[in-house]
Amino acid sequence: MSELRKDPVIGRWVIIASERAKRPTDFFVEAPKPPSPGFCPFCPGNEDKTPKELLAYQYPIESNPDSRWWLRVVPNKFPALVKAGDLEKSRDGIFEKLSGIGAHEVIIETPDHQSSMADFDLAQIEEVLKAYKERILDLKKDERFQYIMIFKNHGKQAGASLDHSHSQLIALPIVPKRVNEEIEGSLRYHRIHNRCVYCDMIQQEKASDLRIVHENKTFVCLNPYASRFPFEMWILPKAHQSHFEKTPSETIAGFAEILSHSLKRIKTVLSNPSYNYMLHTGPCGEAGDYPHYHWHLEITPKLTQVAGFEWGTGFYINPMPPEKAAEYLRNGVETRQELDAAILPFSV
């Protein structure tokens, strides 16, 4: 029987339509095509085709003349927001606007055009996460920025415009509505229970083990109770921390391991679909940790369409119960037909 489940953080309701999961279907998700040949501005040798780099992890010239870097961060050539100028606010009657001040950067995760993040070794993923941390810490010095979002679009269906593996960073002069909802929801919970809702979520999930996909000493990956999308995953640090950039260097390796495991499971179990991931962390300008907020990474494979009902109501309909999703991701599936019968892309 279908269920309505309530997200314990922001109070969003989700329909878990388990009946739909029982219907036979010709379900097929087109995997991202292999990287295409031809010119790529992110490949070694084309460094002059991108804006001047902001950060590079590289070898000495004499040690590896063919590919001197293993990671680069550059300004986006077509930025959503620009860094130059003053932050100005204005009104026109009931309408309000801000000048488009911010930063938009691209993290080129590898010199290898053919490799995806699921293929990286742990050391390379750790380097990517260190670059995220380094860029956030640098941009937080700019008092105009209130929030810094790290995200990755893998595959055309997820919005990737270039095949070469990369992620992006956008610094904003405001805190996004979605993050504000999480902060306010977790604050309400903390005022009532004097505990972090995410910490309680981790403890309850570990106790039941129904939706845990993978865990290590410092991190846990789970399918959230009120999952919006099939096989949606959250990665959370087990120790309470509100800001990703304050993660100790020795803990980054644990994050790299669980992220690698999660992306490999998506690639192998779901036949390499497109996906997005988004790093939700505390706002800029905070001297200490929020006792109520917990940073986390959300991963959403692109397996269904958001259609009229979702846009019109704010409800999501998920045909894959997260308990079943976690079972598949932990154990894999015996046949493609078994997975096809378990999930149905649909419109309402």
TORPA-859373 format. One line per field, with one value per residue (C-alpha): x, y, z; residue in three letters; chain. Coordinates in Angstrom, 2 decimals, decimal comma, padded with zeros to 5 digits, always signed. Example, Ala and Ser with C-alpha at 12.3 -4.5 7.8 and 13.67 -1.06 7.14 Angstrom:
residues 2
px [+012,30 / +013,67];
py [-004,50 / -001,06];
pz [+007,80 / +007,14];
type [ALA / SER];
mol [A / A];
end
This chain:
residues 348
px [+000,00 / +001,26 / +002,37 / +002,79 / +006,07 / +007,15 / +010,72 / +011,74 / +013,87 / +011,79 / +008,37 / +008,07 / +005,70 / +006,57 / +004,33 / +006,02 / +003,95 / +004,91 / +002,06 / +003,77 / +006,91 / +005,01 / +003,88 / +005,81 / +007,63 / +010,14 / +012,06 / +015,28 / +017,51 / +019,93 / +023,43 / +025,67 / +027,46 / +031,21 / +033,17 / +033,20 / +036,40 / +037,38 / +038,29 / +037,89 / +038,88 / +039,48 / +042,07 / +045,82 / +047,35 / +044,26 / +044,87 / +044,92 / +041,33 / +039,98 / +040,13 / +043,25 / +043,27 / +042,48 / +043,98 / +046,05 / +047,47 / +050,44 / +053,76 / +057,06 / +057,56 / +060,53 / +058,75 / +055,79 / +056,02 / +053,02 / +050,47 / +051,74 / +048,46 / +046,02 / +043,34 / +042,54 / +039,98 / +039,09 / +036,41 / +033,42 / +033,78 / +030,03 / +029,28 / +025,84 / +027,16 / +030,20 / +032,67 / +033,36 / +031,17 / +029,28 / +026,37 / +023,39 / +019,79 / +016,88 / +013,09 / +010,44 / +007,19 / +006,58 / +009,50 / +013,00 / +016,33 / +020,05 / +022,95 / +024,28 / +027,37 / +028,90 / +031,48 / +031,11 / +033,97 / +034,67 / +036,63 / +038,30 / +038,62 / +041,11 / +043,29 / +041,84 / +039,02 / +037,71 / +037,44 / +034,35 / +034,37 / +033,13 / +036,38 / +038,75 / +041,02 / +040,49 / +043,47 / +042,03 / +038,57 / +040,26 / +042,08 / +038,76 / +037,27 / +040,34 / +039,94 / +036,30 / +037,41 / +040,22 / +038,00 / +035,23 / +037,70 / +039,11 / +035,74 / +034,40 / +036,83 / +034,61 / +031,96 / +029,54 / +029,02 / +026,51 / +026,47 / +028,73 / +027,17 / +029,22 / +027,44 / +028,12 / +026,10 / +027,06 / +025,56 / +023,37 / +020,10 / +021,62 / +022,59 / +026,25 / +027,31 / +030,84 / +031,86 / +035,13 / +034,59 / +034,08 / +032,03 / +031,08 / +030,96 / +028,67 / +029,05 / +025,83 / +024,96 / +021,97 / +021,29 / +019,20 / +015,60 / +016,16 / +019,11 / +017,19 / +014,34 / +016,78 / +018,36 / +015,01 / +013,55 / +016,55 / +016,45 / +012,80 / +013,69 / +016,66 / +014,53 / +012,12 / +014,57 / +017,89 / +019,44 / +020,38 / +017,72 / +020,39 / +022,29 / +019,04 / +018,33 / +021,72 / +021,19 / +017,71 / +018,85 / +021,81 / +019,53 / +017,08 / +019,61 / +016,74 / +018,00 / +021,77 / +023,69 / +027,22 / +029,12 / +032,67 / +034,23 / +033,39 / +030,56 / +027,26 / +025,40 / +021,65 / +018,48 / +016,45 / +013,13 / +011,16 / +013,21 / +011,99 / +013,59 / +014,40 / +017,79 / +018,32 / +021,24 / +022,56 / +026,11 / +026,52 / +029,43 / +028,72 / +030,21 / +028,12 / +029,44 / +027,55 / +030,20 / +031,93 / +034,99 / +035,74 / +036,07 / +039,47 / +041,95 / +042,25 / +038,47 / +038,40 / +039,71 / +036,58 / +034,39 / +036,34 / +035,87 / +032,11 / +031,58 / +033,57 / +031,55 / +028,25 / +029,08 / +030,35 / +027,07 / +025,08 / +027,21 / +027,08 / +023,58 / +021,77 / +023,81 / +025,57 / +022,69 / +023,09 / +023,09 / +023,45 / +025,09 / +024,84 / +026,83 / +024,63 / +026,72 / +026,28 / +026,21 / +029,26 / +030,10 / +029,56 / +032,37 / +031,35 / +029,26 / +025,48 / +024,45 / +021,30 / +022,53 / +024,54 / +026,28 / +025,61 / +025,91 / +022,76 / +023,01 / +020,04 / +020,22 / +018,10 / +015,68 / +012,26 / +010,74 / +009,48 / +006,12 / +002,96 / +001,79 / +005,19 / +005,55 / +001,96 / +001,92 / +005,48 / +004,80 / +007,17 / +006,02 / +008,70 / +007,91 / +010,92 / +010,63 / +013,95 / +014,18 / +014,14 / +016,55 / +019,04 / +018,73 / +019,49 / +022,41 / +023,88 / +023,42 / +022,98 / +020,35 / +020,42 / +018,96 / +018,11 / +014,50 / +014,35 / +015,34 / +013,04 / +010,13 / +011,05 / +010,88 / +008,74 / +009,44 / +006,11 / +004,24 / +001,16];
py [+000,00 / +003,50 / +005,71 / +009,41 / +009,96 / +013,18 / +014,45 / +014,99 / +018,05 / +020,36 / +018,72 / +017,96 / +015,10 / +012,40 / +009,74 / +006,33 / +004,67 / +001,04 / -000,26 / +001,28 / -000,65 / -003,92 / -003,15 / -004,76 / -002,20 / -001,76 / +000,56 / +001,76 / +004,64 / +005,76 / +005,82 / +008,78 / +008,20 / +007,61 / +010,86 / +012,05 / +012,62 / +016,06 / +019,31 / +019,56 / +022,74 / +020,73 / +018,36 / +018,79 / +021,03 / +023,24 / +025,18 / +028,45 / +027,79 / +028,25 / +031,35 / +031,63 / +028,92 / +029,73 / +026,53 / +023,69 / +020,53 / +019,76 / +018,02 / +019,81 / +020,37 / +018,04 / +015,09 / +014,83 / +017,16 / +015,63 / +016,25 / +018,48 / +018,78 / +016,30 / +018,84 / +022,41 / +024,99 / +027,76 / +030,45 / +029,37 / +030,89 / +031,58 / +032,43 / +032,62 / +035,33 / +037,62 / +038,53 / +042,17 / +044,98 / +046,03 / +044,13 / +046,43 / +045,90 / +047,76 / +047,76 / +048,57 / +048,64 / +045,12 / +043,76 / +043,33 / +042,55 / +042,18 / +042,81 / +039,56 / +039,34 / +035,96 / +033,49 / +030,59 / +028,12 / +024,78 / +022,02 / +019,94 / +016,70 / +014,82 / +015,26 / +012,00 / +012,78 / +009,19 / +008,74 / +009,38 / +009,96 / +006,42 / +005,24 / +007,41 / +005,86 / +006,99 / +009,33 / +011,30 / +011,62 / +012,80 / +015,47 / +016,66 / +016,97 / +018,85 / +021,27 / +021,86 / +022,65 / +024,94 / +026,96 / +027,36 / +028,59 / +031,12 / +032,44 / +032,74 / +035,62 / +037,71 / +039,21 / +039,63 / +035,87 / +034,23 / +030,74 / +028,51 / +025,60 / +022,72 / +020,51 / +017,97 / +017,18 / +013,81 / +013,01 / +014,94 / +014,16 / +015,71 / +018,90 / +018,27 / +020,27 / +018,80 / +015,14 / +015,71 / +014,95 / +018,14 / +019,71 / +023,30 / +025,88 / +028,92 / +031,51 / +033,41 / +036,70 / +034,99 / +031,64 / +029,45 / +028,72 / +024,96 / +025,29 / +027,82 / +025,32 / +022,69 / +025,09 / +026,34 / +022,82 / +021,46 / +024,46 / +023,76 / +020,16 / +021,23 / +023,64 / +020,83 / +017,95 / +019,72 / +017,38 / +017,51 / +015,92 / +014,57 / +012,94 / +011,34 / +010,24 / +008,53 / +006,73 / +005,49 / +004,35 / +002,49 / +000,80 / -000,45 / -000,96 / -000,83 / +002,08 / +002,01 / +001,52 / +001,69 / +003,03 / +003,35 / +004,64 / +008,30 / +008,45 / +006,81 / +006,58 / +006,00 / +006,18 / +008,80 / +007,74 / +010,24 / +009,83 / +012,10 / +010,05 / +006,38 / +005,49 / +008,97 / +008,79 / +011,03 / +010,88 / +012,28 / +012,50 / +010,46 / +013,14 / +016,29 / +019,11 / +021,91 / +023,14 / +020,86 / +023,12 / +022,52 / +018,78 / +017,67 / +016,65 / +013,16 / +012,67 / +013,57 / +010,08 / +008,53 / +010,84 / +009,89 / +006,17 / +006,35 / +008,68 / +006,32 / +003,33 / +005,16 / +006,25 / +002,77 / +001,25 / +003,68 / +002,84 / -000,94 / -001,54 / +001,13 / +000,80 / +004,15 / +006,66 / +010,41 / +011,87 / +015,08 / +015,58 / +018,64 / +019,51 / +021,13 / +022,92 / +025,74 / +029,38 / +031,63 / +034,05 / +031,60 / +031,61 / +028,30 / +025,24 / +025,24 / +022,75 / +021,97 / +021,67 / +018,83 / +019,09 / +016,33 / +015,35 / +014,47 / +012,19 / +011,90 / +009,51 / +010,72 / +007,80 / +009,48 / +012,70 / +015,53 / +016,31 / +018,37 / +016,94 / +017,51 / +021,04 / +021,92 / +020,56 / +020,30 / +016,59 / +014,05 / +010,59 / +007,93 / +004,43 / +002,85 / +002,40 / +003,45 / +000,17 / -001,74 / +000,76 / +000,22 / -003,56 / -003,31 / -000,94 / -003,15 / -006,46 / -005,64 / -007,30 / -010,70 / -009,62 / -006,43 / -007,65 / -007,70 / -004,05 / -003,17 / -004,64 / -002,76 / +000,80 / +002,70 / +006,09 / +007,86 / +011,11 / +012,14];
pz [+000,00 / -000,81 / +002,06 / +002,73 / +004,55 / +006,25 / +006,07 / +009,73 / +008,91 / +006,72 / +007,03 / +003,30 / +002,49 / -000,05 / -001,59 / -001,58 / -004,30 / -003,72 / -005,94 / -008,92 / -008,09 / -008,60 / -012,14 / -015,02 / -017,11 / -019,85 / -017,58 / -019,11 / -018,15 / -020,81 / -019,35 / -020,14 / -023,42 / -023,32 / -023,51 / -027,09 / -029,02 / -030,20 / -028,54 / -024,76 / -022,91 / -019,71 / -021,16 / -020,58 / -023,22 / -023,41 / -020,21 / -022,18 / -023,31 / -019,77 / -017,58 / -015,43 / -012,79 / -009,16 / -007,79 / -009,21 / -007,70 / -009,92 / -010,28 / -010,84 / -014,58 / -014,80 / -013,18 / -015,58 / -018,57 / -020,39 / -017,65 / -014,89 / -012,95 / -011,50 / -010,50 / -011,54 / -010,40 / -012,84 / -013,04 / -015,11 / -018,58 / -018,64 / -014,99 / -013,45 / -011,11 / -011,31 / -008,57 / -009,50 / -008,19 / -005,11 / -003,65 / -004,11 / -003,12 / -004,66 / -004,73 / -007,29 / -005,36 / -004,16 / -006,21 / -004,79 / -006,42 / -005,70 / -008,02 / -009,48 / -007,29 / -006,56 / -007,77 / -010,19 / -010,45 / -012,12 / -010,38 / -013,12 / -011,19 / -013,34 / -016,46 / -017,83 / -020,28 / -020,24 / -016,48 / -014,33 / -010,60 / -009,98 / -011,60 / -009,55 / -006,97 / -003,39 / -003,45 / -006,38 / -004,78 / -001,59 / -003,62 / -005,08 / -001,60 / -000,37 / -003,27 / -002,28 / +001,25 / +000,12 / -002,22 / +000,37 / +002,98 / +000,52 / -000,67 / +002,89 / +003,37 / +001,07 / +003,34 / +000,44 / +000,24 / +002,56 / +001,09 / -001,03 / -002,92 / -004,34 / -006,86 / -009,60 / -012,73 / -014,21 / -017,60 / -019,99 / -018,16 / -015,03 / -016,86 / -017,69 / -020,74 / -021,00 / -020,80 / -018,93 / -015,24 / -013,26 / -010,51 / -009,80 / -007,04 / -006,80 / -004,04 / -003,34 / -001,61 / +000,04 / +001,72 / -000,65 / +000,32 / +000,45 / +002,83 / +004,96 / +005,26 / +006,52 / +009,01 / +010,31 / +010,50 / +012,36 / +014,72 / +015,57 / +016,37 / +018,49 / +020,52 / +021,41 / +021,90 / +022,53 / +019,95 / +016,27 / +014,06 / +011,70 / +014,58 / +015,75 / +012,19 / +011,97 / +015,28 / +014,33 / +010,88 / +012,35 / +014,86 / +012,21 / +009,39 / +006,88 / +004,80 / +005,41 / +002,16 / +003,53 / +006,52 / +007,73 / +010,92 / +010,28 / +007,70 / +006,83 / +003,52 / +003,65 / +001,59 / +003,48 / +005,01 / +002,90 / -000,29 / -003,07 / -005,85 / -006,47 / -004,99 / -003,51 / -001,07 / +001,69 / +003,03 / +006,54 / +009,00 / +012,11 / +014,38 / +014,54 / +012,36 / +010,64 / +008,19 / +005,69 / +005,41 / +009,10 / +008,52 / +009,89 / +007,21 / +008,68 / +008,25 / +004,55 / +003,69 / +005,22 / +003,15 / +000,01 / +000,72 / +001,24 / -001,73 / -003,94 / -002,73 / -003,31 / -006,85 / -007,74 / -006,51 / -008,65 / -011,67 / -011,30 / -009,89 / -011,94 / -015,16 / -014,86 / -014,93 / -014,91 / -011,40 / -009,43 / -006,08 / -003,88 / -000,78 / +001,88 / +004,49 / +007,00 / +005,81 / +005,68 / +008,45 / +011,30 / +013,86 / +015,40 / +014,62 / +014,64 / +017,34 / +015,32 / +011,70 / +010,17 / +006,79 / +004,28 / +000,60 / -001,34 / -004,40 / -006,77 / -009,75 / -012,69 / -013,00 / -013,07 / -014,35 / -012,17 / -013,76 / -013,30 / -009,98 / -008,35 / -009,71 / -008,80 / -005,25 / -003,99 / -003,36 / -004,84 / -005,88 / -005,47 / -006,84 / -005,09 / -001,30 / +000,22 / +002,14 / -001,15 / -002,73 / +000,10 / -000,32 / -004,04 / -003,50 / -000,77 / -002,54 / -006,23 / -008,39 / -010,04 / -013,37 / -015,19 / -015,36 / -011,56 / -011,42 / -014,33 / -012,42 / -009,26 / -010,51 / -012,99 / -014,52 / -014,85 / -015,17 / -013,21];
type [MET / SER / GLU / LEU / ARG / LYS / ASP / PRO / VAL / ILE / GLY / ARG / TRP / VAL / ILE / ILE / ALA / SER / GLU / ARG / ALA / LYS / ARG / PRO / THR / ASP / PHE / PHE / VAL / GLU / ALA / PRO / LYS / PRO / PRO / SER / PRO / GLY / PHE / CYS / PRO / PHE / CYS / PRO / GLY / ASN / GLU / ASP / LYS / THR / PRO / LYS / GLU / LEU / LEU / ALA / TYR / GLN / TYR / PRO / ILE / GLU / SER / ASN / PRO / ASP / SER / ARG / TRP / TRP / LEU / ARG / VAL / VAL / PRO / ASN / LYS / PHE / PRO / ALA / LEU / VAL / LYS / ALA / GLY / ASP / LEU / GLU / LYS / SER / ARG / ASP / GLY / ILE / PHE / GLU / LYS / LEU / SER / GLY / ILE / GLY / ALA / HIS / GLU / VAL / ILE / ILE / GLU / THR / PRO / ASP / HIS / GLN / SER / SER / MET / ALA / ASP / PHE / ASP / LEU / ALA / GLN / ILE / GLU / GLU / VAL / LEU / LYS / ALA / TYR / LYS / GLU / ARG / ILE / LEU / ASP / LEU / LYS / LYS / ASP / GLU / ARG / PHE / GLN / TYR / ILE / MET / ILE / PHE / LYS / ASN / HIS / GLY / LYS / GLN / ALA / GLY / ALA / SER / LEU / ASP / HIS / SER / HIS / SER / GLN / LEU / ILE / ALA / LEU / PRO / ILE / VAL / PRO / LYS / ARG / VAL / ASN / GLU / GLU / ILE / GLU / GLY / SER / LEU / ARG / TYR / HIS / ARG / ILE / HIS / ASN / ARG / CYS / VAL / TYR / CYS / ASP / MET / ILE / GLN / GLN / GLU / LYS / ALA / SER / ASP / LEU / ARG / ILE / VAL / HIS / GLU / ASN / LYS / THR / PHE / VAL / CYS / LEU / ASN / PRO / TYR / ALA / SER / ARG / PHE / PRO / PHE / GLU / MET / TRP / ILE / LEU / PRO / LYS / ALA / HIS / GLN / SER / HIS / PHE / GLU / LYS / THR / PRO / SER / GLU / THR / ILE / ALA / GLY / PHE / ALA / GLU / ILE / LEU / SER / HIS / SER / LEU / LYS / ARG / ILE / LYS / THR / VAL / LEU / SER / ASN / PRO / SER / TYR / ASN / TYR / MET / LEU / HIS / THR / GLY / PRO / CYS / GLY / GLU / ALA / GLY / ASP / TYR / PRO / HIS / TYR / HIS / TRP / HIS / LEU / GLU / ILE / THR / PRO / LYS / LEU / THR / GLN / VAL / ALA / GLY / PHE / GLU / TRP / GLY / THR / GLY / PHE / TYR / ILE / ASN / PRO / MET / PRO / PRO / GLU / LYS / ALA / ALA / GLU / TYR / LEU / ARG / ASN / GLY / VAL / GLU / THR / ARG / GLN / GLU / LEU / ASP / ALA / ALA / ILE / LEU / PRO / PHE / SER / VAL];
mol [A / A / A / A / A / A / A / A / A / A / A / A / A / A / A / A / A / A / A / A / A / A / A / A / A / A / A / A / A / A / A / A / A / A / A / A / A / A / A / A / A / A / A / A / A / A / A / A / A / A / A / A / A / A / A / A / A / A / A / A / A / A / A / A / A / A / A / A / A / A / A / A / A / A / A / A / A / A / A / A / A / A / A / A / A / A / A / A / A / A / A / A / A / A / A / A / A / A / A / A / A / A / A / A / A / A / A / A / A / A / A / A / A / A / A / A / A / A / A / A / A / A / A / A / A / A / A / A / A / A / A / A / A / A / A / A / A / A / A / A / A / A / A / A / A / A / A / A / A / A / A / A / A / A / A / A / A / A / A / A / A / A / A / A / A / A / A / A / A / A / A / A / A / A / A / A / A / A / A / A / A / A / A / A / A / A / A / A / A / A / A / A / A / A / A / A / A / A / A / A / A / A / A / A / A / A / A / A / A / A / A / A / A / A / A / A / A / A / A / A / A / A / A / A / A / A / A / A / A / A / A / A / A / A / A / A / A / A / A / A / A / A / A / A / A / A / A / A / A / A / A / A / A / A / A / A / A / A / A / A / A / A / A / A / A / A / A / A / A / A / A / A / A / A / A / A / A / A / A / A / A / A / A / A / A / A / A / A / A / A / A / A / A / A / A / A / A / A / A / A / A / A / A / A / A / A / A / A / A / A / A / A / A / A / A / A / A / A / A / A / A / A / A / A / A / A / A / A / A / A / A / A / A / A / A / A / A / A / A / A / A / A / A / A / A / A / A / A];
end
